[in-house]
Amino acid sequence: MTPDKESSAEVPRNIHLLNGQIIEHRRQRYAVVQVLDVETVLLRHLITGTVERVPLSAIQPAVEATSGPGNMPDLLTVPDEDWTTAQRRFEIIRPLLERHPYERTRFLIEERAAEFDLHAATLYRWMALYQASRQLSSLMPKTRKDKGSYKLPEGVESVVQEVINQFYLTPQRRSIQSTCLEVMRLCRERGLEAPHYNTVRNRIAERTQYVQVAKRLGKKTAENRFRPHVAEFPGADYPLSVIQIDHTKLDVILVDYHHRLPLGRPWLTLALDLRTRLVAGYWLSFDAPSALSVGLCLLSVILPKSGLLAKHGLDAKWPIQGLPRTIHLDNAKEFHGQMLERACQQYGIDIQYRPKGQPHMGGHIERMMDTLATLIHELPGTTFHHPKDRGEYRSEAQAAFTLAEFEQVLLTQITRVYHERFHQGIQTTPLKRYELDVLGTSSRPGLGLVLPNVDLARLKYDFLPFFEHTIQNYGILYKHIHYFADVLKPWIDASDPGYPQRKRKFLSRYDPRDMSTIYFYDPELQQYFPIPFRDSSRPAQVSLWELRAATQRVREEGKAQVDEDTIFAAYAELRRMEAAAKQATKRQRRHQQRRATHTPVHQEVEIGQPLVQPSSSMDEDLPELEGFDDVEVVFG
C-alpha cells in the first residue's frame, strides 16, 4: 500500500512535501520551490513572493488542535462500549478504505452496507469522518454538533459527484471551469439550485492526486508517478510503512551521576524502519521493557529529531519522522497494554505481534541489534556478549559512562556510524536509501519530505504514562510530591457522579524525564493543563529516576517517614555529592596529568645539577586554585 492509498486528500496522516506543492506554514500559504535535501526546503510566499530556506523541523503544518474545549476526550476515559462501536464501524469500512478511491464504486459500497443491514449513505458518512482525521475516535457515537453547518442537498450532491466522475475524471481532461458549467447545466435541467464554484472545486480537491492522474492520464502513469519500488520485506514499500520494535539489555555497565559507581546495564527499545533500515526512534532507561517503553519509543519515531541532536551537541542527519503504518512487536504479555493499543488505533497505526515460535519474523531488528552490540563492545564498561569473551576484563571497574553520557555515545553510533555504513541488504547506506525514496532520482520521482500531520501536543499526551488520583485541598499527590494550580480548584473534594459517596477519580499524565510538571485532564473541558510543583522552590527539572534514587536514599537512611521534604532534601544532598564527585574527578585528572608531565623517563644534565628536583608528592602539596580547570601547564 502506497502513501497515497492510505491517506485521504483532506487530512493525510503524514504530509509528503514535493516541488510545486502548496502548504500552510506559520498560518501563511507557501509553495515548495525545491526540496534541497532530506532536511531543507525552499519555500516561496504566495503573496509576497519572497523565497526562504527553511529547515524541515521548523515547518509547522496547519493542524487543528485537538486539545481545546469540546474536542475528543482522553482515550482512556472513553467508555468501552463507545470504543468498541468505533472499532466495529472501522472494520466495516476498512476493506473499502484499503482500496484505491477510484475502485470504491457505489455498487461495492452498497454491497458492503447490505452485509451489515446498513444504508450506503451511512458508510459514506463513516468513511468521510475517518478520512477527515485518520483517527479512530472520529467513528465514536456522539451527539450532533454540526447544526447550522452548510451541506449540499442530496440531489445537488449527486449531480456534483456524477459530473466529477463522468465529466472531469476522464481522459478528455476537461478543466475545472468546464466542470462547474456542466454542474450548473444539469442542476437547471433537474430543477435544482446550482452550488457555488468553490464548492465544486473543493469536491474535486477531495479526490487524491493518484485518482485524478489515474482517471485523466491513465493508471500506468499514476503507478509510475506514485508507487515506490517494493521492498524485500512484505509490505515495507516506502519509509514508515513497516517499523519493527524490539528490546535488548545492552552489554555495557553504566555508572550513577553522584558516586560514579556501577548502576547496571540499561535497556534499549529500538525502532527500525524496514524499508530504509534507518533507526526510526528509541527509548533508553533502566526500566524493564513494557508497553510504556514501546509507546515512548513510538513517540520518538513520530517526532522530529533535530531538537534531540542539538541537545546532545551532534551535527548529524536523522531525517525520518512521521506516523508509521504498521509496527511489529514481540508477542510477550508485557507489550499488550490498553494505553498503547488505543493510542495506535487512534492514529491509524496497525500493531502486528510477532507469531510465537517464528523468531525469523524479527530478523531485521535483531541483526541491527547485533550490529549495535558490536560497536558497544568497544566502549569502557562493556560486559561483552559472553563471559568467556570478557576474560580478565573487569567491566564494573572500567565503567565510565552515565546514562546521559552513554545516550550521546549511542546517538553518535546510530547517526554517524550505522546510518552511513554500507548495508548489504539494501545495497547502499540507510541514509542514502531514505534520500532516494524521499527525493527520488532522475528517472523516478520521490515521495517528498515527510511531516506528521497531527496535533503533536495532543499526540504526546496520548503516548505518555498516566495515573489516577483524587483532588484534595492541597492539589494532587503523586510519588509523595504535591502538585497544584488554580485550574484544580473547581474539582477539590469532588464526588463521583455515579457514586456520590466516593471521591471522584481524575486522570493525569507525566513525562518520566521531567517530573516538575504533570498534565491534568479536565473531564469537562476535555483539555490537558500543566500542573507544576506546589512548592515553587523545588528544582526546575527532575527526572522520575532521580526521584526514585532520592526516595531510596531516604529509606536507606532509616527515616520513619518518606515525604516531599525528606525526598527533596535527599535529592539536594545527592546533587551536592554529584558536584563534589565531578570536582574530584577534575582534580584527579589534573593530578594524573601533572604526574605524567613532571616525571621524566631519564633526565641527563650535562652541567651541574637541576635547580629543583621534581618530587612525586609535590602536586599533592599544592593548593587547589578555583577557576583554572582549563589552564594547561607545560614544563620544559
Secondary structure, DSSP 8 states (H G I E B T S, - for coil): --HHHHS-SSS-SEEEE-TT-EEEETTEEEEEEEEEETTEEEEEETTT--EEEEEGGG-------SSSTTS---GGGS-HHHHHHHHHHHHHHHHHHTS-GGG--HHHHHHHHHHTT--HHHHHHHHHHHHHH--GGGGS------TT-----HHHHHHHHHHIIIIISSTT---HHHHHHHHHHHHHHTT-----HHHHHHHHHTS-HHHHHHHHH-HHHHHHHH-----SSTT--STTSEEEEEEEE-SB-EE-TTT--EEE--EEEEEEETTT--EEEEEEESS---HHHHHHHHHHHHS-SHHHHHHTT--------S--SEEEE---GGG--HHHHHHHHHTT-EEEE--TT-GGGGHHHHHHHHHHHHHHTTSTTB--SSHHHHTT--HHHH----HHHHHHHHHHIIIIIGGGS-BTTTTB-HHHHHHHHHHB-SSSB---EEEE-S-HHHHHHHHS-EEEE--BTTBEEETTEEE--GGGGGGTT-B-SS-TTSB--EEEEEETTEEEEEEEEETTTTEEEEEEBSSTTS-S---HHHHHHHHHHHHHTT-S---HHHHHHHHHHHHHHHHHHHHHHHHHHHHHHHHHHH--SS---SSS--SS---TTHHHHS---TT-TT------
